[in-house]
């Protein structure tokens, strides 16, 4: 069902909950809010695509989100954020991301089929 597939891409977030979970300071709250709005927009664009393009746009959206979050968050905050994102993506049947904090890089690992 196309509608159900597109719904998987709808990103909603509660900034208050996210701020508390990540223990964000004021400047981080603004930056994270902007990044999350961009991620939601990128995922909406991915949902509008089809087939392989949809998967590629989703991967690009997640990678950009993670790169921006990595630039804004402290390592422990980033670890928590990646855990939250993993849970969200996993619950939607998407791929899982894992973080290696020793090199502070995020790598994509196969978790669920596209």
N, C-alpha and C positions, 0 to 999 in steps of 0.2 A: 504494500500500500504506500503510494507516494506521499500522502499526507502524514502518515506515521513516520516515514523516513525523514521528512523535512522537520517534523517536530523534534527529532533527536538533536537537531542543530540549534534549537532555540535556547539561547543562553540567558538565564535570569540570575541575578545575584542580589543578595541583601548586603549592602555595604556595611551596615552596622555589625552584622554577624561576622562578616569577613574581617572587618577592622578589629573586632575583639579576638577572633581566632588567631590573627597574625600579630596582634599587639602593635598596630600601626601608630606612628606618630602623625601629627597633623599633615606634614608635607607628604608623607607616604600615602595617607588617605586620599589626597587629591590625585596623586600620580596613579595609584592603583585603580581608582575610580575611572580615570581616563583610559587606562590600559584595558580594563574590563569592558568599557563601552566599545572600544575598538575591536576587542575580541568578539563581542556579541555581533557587531556589524560584519566582521570577517566570516563568522560562522553562518550568518544569514546569507551572505554571498555564496558560500560553499553550498548551502542547501538548495540554492537556485540552480546550481550546475547539475550536470548529470554524469553518471558513471565514474570513469577514472578521473575526470576533471574534478568531480565533487570530492573524491578522496584526496587528491593532490591539494586542493584549496583548503580542506580541513587540516591537513598536515601542516601546510604553510601558516594557517591561522594559529594553530597550537604552538608551533615553533616560534612565531613572532611574539605571541603572548608570553611564552617562557623566557625569551631573550629580554624582553622589556621588564618582566618581573624580576629577573635575575639582576638587572641593573639597579632596581629600586629597593629591593629587599635585602636584609641581612641574611647570611647563610641559614640560620635556624628558621627564620620566617619563610625563606624560599623553600626549605624542606617541607614545612607545613603546607605551603601553598601547593607544591607539587603533589603532596598526598591528597589534598582536597580535589585537585584537578584530576588526578588518577581515578579517584572514586567516581567523580562525575562522568568521566569518559568511559570508564569501565561499566558503570550502570547503564550507559547508553549503547554499549556494545562496540565501542571504539577501541583503538589501540591504547596501550598503557605506556606511560613515560616513567623512566626511572632516573634518579639523580645520583651522580657520583660527586659527593661534596669534597672529596680529596682533590679533585681536579676542577670542581665547580662547573661541570659540564652536564648537560642533560642529553640523554641518548634515548632514541626510540627503540623499543623492543616489541617484537610481535607478541601480542596478547590475545586479541580477538580478531577474527576475520573481518574484512571491510564489509 
